[in-house]
Amino acid sequence: MKNKIATQTAQQGDVILKKIASLPTGEQKIIARKKLVLAEGETTGHFHGIEESESELIQIGEKIILNLAKASILTHQEHNPITLEAGMWEVGRVQEYDYFSKMVRQVQD
């Protein structure tokens, strides 16, 4: 099966990515370069990651931005790889709403 290139949105397990045209305003902090971990498993030690020499994770306020100079592959030990188009991607986590407790919680992968 050929791996498609994600151009606008992508989801791998509990990680969701949305392509953005420009960086949000605010102070930028580089979290990581080259070897990026977008999210770590809560119990297994697995992780959603990209290993690319021209990539970086940036934090601006509460937002995490993945900046890719070229198309890169998002990998995880239990999910199919996803190729992401070059550019900037906002990184988020899937959330669920518990109607009984009336609380929002982060989905755990």
Z-matrix of the N, CA and C atoms (Angstrom, degrees):
N
C 1 1.453
C 2 1.529 1 108.87
N 3 1.320 2 116.71 1 127.58
C 4 1.458 3 121.49 2 -178.48
C 5 1.527 4 110.57 3 -77.29
N 6 1.320 5 115.20 4 137.34
C 7 1.452 6 121.55 5 179.77
C 8 1.526 7 109.15 6 -79.64
N 9 1.342 8 117.50 7 120.23
C 10 1.460 9 121.57 8 177.67
C 11 1.523 10 110.17 9 -76.61
N 12 1.311 11 115.48 10 157.14
C 13 1.464 12 120.15 11 176.59
C 14 1.526 13 108.47 12 -97.41
N 15 1.334 14 116.52 13 121.54
C 16 1.461 15 121.62 14 177.15
C 17 1.523 16 108.71 15 -74.57
N 18 1.333 17 116.29 16 130.72
C 19 1.461 18 120.07 17 -176.88
C 20 1.532 19 113.92 18 -115.92
N 21 1.342 20 118.87 19 -21.13
C 22 1.466 21 120.82 20 -178.31
C 23 1.525 22 113.50 21 -129.61
N 24 1.324 23 116.54 22 -43.98
C 25 1.464 24 121.43 23 178.34
C 26 1.524 25 108.53 24 -142.73
N 27 1.320 26 115.26 25 156.52
C 28 1.458 27 120.85 26 177.06
C 29 1.525 28 108.03 27 -155.51
N 30 1.326 29 115.34 28 150.25
C 31 1.462 30 120.35 29 175.09
C 32 1.514 31 108.34 30 -139.25
N 33 1.315 32 115.11 31 133.49
C 34 1.459 33 122.44 32 175.45
C 35 1.518 34 106.46 33 -133.28
N 36 1.344 35 116.12 34 104.98
C 37 1.468 36 119.50 35 -176.51
C 38 1.522 37 110.07 36 61.05
N 39 1.328 38 116.13 37 -124.67
C 40 1.464 39 120.57 38 -177.67
C 41 1.522 40 113.80 39 -91.34
N 42 1.337 41 117.82 40 4.59
C 43 1.470 42 121.68 41 178.44
C 44 1.523 43 108.90 42 -100.60
N 45 1.319 44 115.85 43 131.65
C 46 1.462 45 121.56 44 178.39
C 47 1.524 46 108.14 45 -125.12
N 48 1.318 47 115.74 46 138.53
C 49 1.465 48 121.04 47 -177.57
C 50 1.521 49 110.18 48 -126.18
N 51 1.320 50 115.39 49 140.96
C 52 1.464 51 121.66 50 179.00
C 53 1.520 52 108.14 51 -130.40
N 54 1.320 53 117.39 52 127.19
C 55 1.462 54 122.36 53 179.15
C 56 1.525 55 108.48 54 -68.65
N 57 1.339 56 116.71 55 136.25
C 58 1.462 57 121.13 56 177.65
C 59 1.525 58 108.94 57 -125.41
N 60 1.324 59 115.77 58 151.79
C 61 1.463 60 121.28 59 -176.17
C 62 1.522 61 112.66 60 -81.91
N 63 1.325 62 116.60 61 -30.44
C 64 1.464 63 119.39 62 -178.43
C 65 1.523 64 109.89 63 -151.81
N 66 1.325 65 115.00 64 162.26
C 67 1.466 66 119.95 65 179.24
C 68 1.522 67 110.60 66 -70.40
N 69 1.335 68 117.57 67 142.87
C 70 1.465 69 120.14 68 173.14
C 71 1.531 70 109.34 69 -65.34
N 72 1.310 71 115.98 70 159.70
C 73 1.465 72 119.31 71 178.10
C 74 1.523 73 109.37 72 -76.50
N 75 1.301 74 115.58 73 152.72
C 76 1.456 75 121.11 74 178.76
C 77 1.514 76 111.50 75 131.93
N 78 1.315 77 114.44 76 172.05
C 79 1.462 78 120.55 77 179.69
C 80 1.521 79 110.45 78 -69.99
N 81 1.328 80 115.85 79 131.53
C 82 1.464 81 121.86 80 -178.50
C 83 1.529 82 110.74 81 -98.08
N 84 1.335 83 114.88 82 135.78
C 85 1.457 84 120.97 83 176.17
C 86 1.531 85 107.48 84 -128.04
N 87 1.327 86 117.20 85 122.20
C 88 1.461 87 121.38 86 177.32
C 89 1.530 88 108.01 87 -75.43
N 90 1.328 89 117.19 88 120.91
C 91 1.464 90 122.07 89 179.55
C 92 1.523 91 110.05 90 -87.34
N 93 1.338 92 116.41 91 -43.33
C 94 1.471 93 120.62 92 -177.45
C 95 1.516 94 110.08 93 -158.98
N 96 1.321 95 114.95 94 155.89
C 97 1.462 96 122.27 95 174.24
C 98 1.518 97 108.24 96 -131.84
N 99 1.314 98 116.01 97 150.83
C 100 1.473 99 125.60 98 174.58
C 101 1.524 100 114.15 99 70.68
N 102 1.323 101 118.73 100 -60.23
C 103 1.468 102 121.88 101 178.76
C 104 1.523 103 107.52 102 -111.68
N 105 1.327 104 115.61 103 106.04
C 106 1.455 105 120.82 104 -171.50
C 107 1.524 106 111.03 105 -111.60
N 108 1.313 107 116.26 106 130.84
C 109 1.457 108 121.92 107 174.25
C 110 1.523 109 106.51 108 -110.70
N 111 1.337 110 115.66 109 110.88
C 112 1.460 111 120.69 110 -178.53
C 113 1.517 112 112.13 111 -79.01
N 114 1.336 113 116.57 112 -32.95
C 115 1.462 114 121.69 113 178.17
C 116 1.521 115 108.79 114 -162.59
N 117 1.326 116 115.81 115 144.65
C 118 1.462 117 121.67 116 178.18
C 119 1.521 118 109.33 117 -110.90
N 120 1.336 119 115.54 118 146.99
C 121 1.459 120 120.86 119 176.63
C 122 1.512 121 110.89 120 -65.97
N 123 1.306 122 115.96 121 146.49
C 124 1.462 123 120.94 122 -177.50
C 125 1.519 124 112.16 123 -74.99
N 126 1.330 125 117.75 124 -28.67
C 127 1.463 126 119.62 125 -175.91
C 128 1.526 127 114.26 126 -128.17
N 129 1.329 128 118.58 127 -26.49
C 130 1.471 129 121.06 128 -170.96
C 131 1.515 130 114.74 129 -93.31
N 132 1.336 131 117.93 130 -19.72
C 133 1.456 132 120.12 131 -174.53
C 134 1.526 133 112.42 132 84.88
N 135 1.333 134 116.94 133 -1.66
C 136 1.458 135 120.34 134 175.96
C 137 1.526 136 109.51 135 -71.18
N 138 1.336 137 115.92 136 160.82
C 139 1.462 138 118.81 137 -179.36
C 140 1.515 139 111.38 138 -150.23
N 141 1.325 140 115.01 139 155.40
C 142 1.457 141 123.47 140 173.01
C 143 1.529 142 105.03 141 -94.14
N 144 1.335 143 117.04 142 118.21
C 145 1.457 144 118.33 143 -173.86
C 146 1.513 145 114.81 144 -145.61
N 147 1.311 146 113.85 145 161.69
C 148 1.467 147 123.47 146 175.84
C 149 1.512 148 106.84 147 -132.63
N 150 1.317 149 115.61 148 133.16
C 151 1.458 150 120.39 149 175.53
C 152 1.527 151 107.02 150 -119.27
N 153 1.319 152 115.56 151 103.04
C 154 1.461 153 121.57 152 -176.12
C 155 1.523 154 108.05 153 -151.29
N 156 1.313 155 116.79 154 127.63
C 157 1.469 156 120.86 155 -173.64
C 158 1.521 157 113.54 156 -63.60
N 159 1.315 158 117.86 157 -25.30
C 160 1.467 159 120.19 158 -178.49
C 161 1.523 160 111.19 159 -108.88
N 162 1.319 161 116.43 160 45.96
C 163 1.459 162 120.54 161 179.68
C 164 1.525 163 110.09 162 -132.16
N 165 1.339 164 115.09 163 158.64
C 166 1.465 165 119.54 164 177.64
C 167 1.516 166 110.09 165 -156.15
N 168 1.329 167 114.61 166 153.81
C 169 1.457 168 122.60 167 172.30
C 170 1.519 169 107.55 168 -106.61
N 171 1.307 170 116.26 169 130.15
C 172 1.463 171 122.29 170 -176.99
C 173 1.519 172 108.80 171 -122.25
N 174 1.318 173 116.97 172 136.92
C 175 1.460 174 121.11 173 173.00
C 176 1.517 175 108.37 174 -106.99
N 177 1.330 176 115.20 175 129.48
C 178 1.465 177 122.19 176 175.31
C 179 1.518 178 106.12 177 -130.45
N 180 1.316 179 116.06 178 105.70
C 181 1.463 180 119.64 179 -173.72
C 182 1.516 181 109.13 180 62.58
N 183 1.325 182 117.42 181 -124.83
C 184 1.468 183 122.24 182 179.03
C 185 1.525 184 112.31 183 -91.05
N 186 1.317 185 117.36 184 -6.46
C 187 1.467 186 121.13 185 -175.81
C 188 1.520 187 112.06 186 -89.62
N 189 1.340 188 115.22 187 143.47
C 190 1.459 189 122.27 188 174.25
C 191 1.526 190 106.80 189 -112.53
N 192 1.319 191 115.98 190 126.66
C 193 1.457 192 121.99 191 -177.74
C 194 1.520 193 109.22 192 -117.62
N 195 1.332 194 115.36 193 130.93
C 196 1.448 195 123.19 194 174.88
C 197 1.522 196 106.74 195 -97.91
N 198 1.331 197 117.34 196 120.28
C 199 1.461 198 122.36 197 -178.90
C 200 1.527 199 108.52 198 -111.02
N 201 1.338 200 116.38 199 113.96
C 202 1.461 201 122.12 200 -177.07
C 203 1.522 202 110.23 201 -113.99
N 204 1.328 203 117.43 202 122.54
C 205 1.461 204 121.67 203 177.68
C 206 1.527 205 111.23 204 -75.10
N 207 1.332 206 116.45 205 -24.74
C 208 1.467 207 120.54 206 177.06
C 209 1.521 208 108.65 207 -147.30
N 210 1.331 209 115.79 208 165.96
C 211 1.466 210 120.13 209 179.52
C 212 1.529 211 109.15 210 -53.81
N 213 1.329 212 115.87 211 137.23
C 214 1.460 213 121.81 212 -175.47
C 215 1.520 214 110.10 213 -139.57
N 216 1.331 215 115.46 214 157.13
C 217 1.462 216 120.80 215 -177.17
C 218 1.529 217 110.65 216 -102.63
N 219 1.331 218 115.03 217 124.17
C 220 1.462 219 122.58 218 174.10
C 221 1.522 220 107.34 219 -88.10
N 222 1.333 221 116.56 220 123.22
C 223 1.465 222 120.69 221 -177.14
C 224 1.523 223 111.51 222 -118.64
N 225 1.315 224 114.45 223 159.07
C 226 1.461 225 123.51 224 174.33
C 227 1.519 226 106.31 225 -156.64
N 228 1.299 227 117.47 226 147.09
C 229 1.448 228 122.07 227 -174.85
C 230 1.533 229 113.28 228 -66.26
N 231 1.339 230 118.46 229 -22.64
C 232 1.467 231 120.83 230 -176.98
C 233 1.521 232 114.36 231 -118.34
N 234 1.337 233 118.33 232 2.49
C 235 1.465 234 121.78 233 -178.37
C 236 1.523 235 109.91 234 -123.87
N 237 1.322 236 115.64 235 157.91
C 238 1.460 237 120.05 236 174.96
C 239 1.527 238 109.90 237 -66.77
N 240 1.338 239 117.53 238 145.19
C 241 1.465 240 120.16 239 177.43
C 242 1.520 241 110.66 240 -68.19
N 243 1.322 242 115.60 241 151.93
C 244 1.468 243 122.56 242 177.82
C 245 1.518 244 107.54 243 -126.93
N 246 1.323 245 117.09 244 129.56
C 247 1.453 246 120.90 245 174.50
C 248 1.528 247 108.33 246 -89.73
N 249 1.323 248 115.90 247 125.46
C 250 1.458 249 122.11 248 179.53
C 251 1.521 250 109.59 249 -103.16
N 252 1.307 251 116.41 250 135.07
C 253 1.457 252 122.24 251 176.50
C 254 1.531 253 109.52 252 -63.48
N 255 1.321 254 116.32 253 150.28
C 256 1.470 255 120.78 254 175.72
C 257 1.525 256 109.63 255 -58.27
N 258 1.328 257 116.29 256 150.12
C 259 1.457 258 121.55 257 178.90
C 260 1.511 259 111.08 258 132.29
N 261 1.320 260 115.27 259 -163.12
C 262 1.463 261 121.62 260 -178.49
C 263 1.520 262 110.22 261 -106.53
N 264 1.322 263 114.72 262 134.75
C 265 1.457 264 122.83 263 -177.98
C 266 1.525 265 109.10 264 -128.03
N 267 1.327 266 117.06 265 130.81
C 268 1.463 267 120.68 266 172.46
C 269 1.519 268 107.71 267 -83.19
N 270 1.331 269 116.19 268 130.06
C 271 1.460 270 122.41 269 -176.99
C 272 1.523 271 108.74 270 -98.62
N 273 1.315 272 115.98 271 128.33
C 274 1.456 273 120.57 272 177.83
C 275 1.512 274 110.73 273 -133.95
N 276 1.307 275 115.76 274 173.48
C 277 1.470 276 122.16 275 177.40
C 278 1.522 277 107.40 276 -120.37
N 279 1.313 278 115.70 277 140.36
C 280 1.454 279 121.74 278 177.96
C 281 1.522 280 108.14 279 -68.12
N 282 1.332 281 115.29 280 137.29
C 283 1.462 282 120.51 281 178.88
C 284 1.521 283 109.15 282 -121.79
N 285 1.314 284 114.92 283 156.12
C 286 1.459 285 120.03 284 176.11
C 287 1.528 286 108.49 285 -129.42
N 288 1.325 287 115.44 286 155.44
C 289 1.452 288 120.95 287 179.77
C 290 1.522 289 108.86 288 -110.73
N 291 1.318 290 115.96 289 126.80
C 292 1.458 291 122.04 290 177.17
C 293 1.532 292 107.01 291 -95.46
N 294 1.332 293 115.98 292 109.14
C 295 1.463 294 120.73 293 -175.78
C 296 1.526 295 112.72 294 -70.30
N 297 1.320 296 117.85 295 -23.57
C 298 1.458 297 120.21 296 179.26
C 299 1.524 298 111.42 297 -74.99
N 300 1.339 299 116.28 298 -45.80
C 301 1.463 300 119.52 299 -179.94
C 302 1.529 301 112.03 300 -90.94
N 303 1.336 302 116.28 301 -8.38
C 304 1.467 303 123.12 302 -178.15
C 305 1.524 304 111.04 303 55.93
N 306 1.340 305 114.07 304 45.72
C 307 1.474 306 120.00 305 -179.43
C 308 1.523 307 109.44 306 -129.17
N 309 1.331 308 114.81 307 148.03
C 310 1.450 309 122.01 308 172.20
C 311 1.508 310 106.78 309 -96.87
N 312 1.335 311 116.17 310 136.41
C 313 1.454 312 119.60 311 177.43
C 314 1.528 313 109.32 312 -138.32
N 315 1.290 314 114.09 313 153.89
C 316 1.459 315 121.81 314 179.29
C 317 1.516 316 109.69 315 -75.37
N 318 1.323 317 116.46 316 132.94
C 319 1.459 318 120.73 317 175.49
C 320 1.518 319 108.72 318 -67.29
N 321 1.322 320 117.07 319 137.60
C 322 1.455 321 121.67 320 178.85
C 323 1.510 322 109.96 321 -105.50
N 324 1.315 323 114.96 322 133.39
C 325 1.463 324 122.25 323 -176.31
C 326 1.511 325 110.66 324 -101.28
